[in-house]
Amino acid sequence: MTLILIALTFGSGATDVAAFSRLGGVFTSVMTGNIVFWGLAAAERSVSLFAHTTVSIAGYIAGVACGTWVAHGFKVHGDGKPEEANRDSVLPAHVSWALFTELVLLAGLTAGWEATGGRPAGWAEFVLLAVTAAAMGVQSTSVNELGLSNVSTTFLTGTLTGLVSSLARPGQETQHRTRRFGVLIGLATGALLSGLLVATAPRVVPVLPLAAVITALVLSAVPPTNGEAERNGDGENPRR
């Protein structure tokens, strides 16, 4: 589970750098930052910043709604029980299907990015921004379906707060430290590699988040060993 979360967070970091650099200077997963940009756009009367921020927020909201709909649909109408699915894979089946939806959206981003030569502009920029933000929304709701209150893969301020708090109070919540360290490092690494590719090989940038989700899906198919499922859920998910 920790490796899956690190892979997804790596993709988030790469996606945010790509969007900030080539899709209008806004984020696609950190909606707190976009809301701040919204206020800045109003103060500076910047139509461009306001438009890009609005598209990103709208895309994210649509992604959350879509991911929730997909996960709920497969949970209710799927042909397997979540308890049985968890014995055969790390992730519940309905979460895997939600992540597959994210994969489809990122594949669309990759195709559009390639078609524009890694330098989208005009309507193409807005479309790709919306698709990318939607993918991050789907990812957020997918992780939320796991019931893990100690970590996120898109907005990590709370994760950083929890990590520092646990370090300041030795002996408390030590079981979450490795996971929190991992996702924070994953975020920074994804951002670093994406930044390097933006500067040197911009057409390859979408490969990073695409590979991250593929890695997460592959890892999710690995059957957990005895006792591993309980550690993965940290006792927080009633389905485990």
Disulfide bonds with the S-S distance in Angstrom:
none
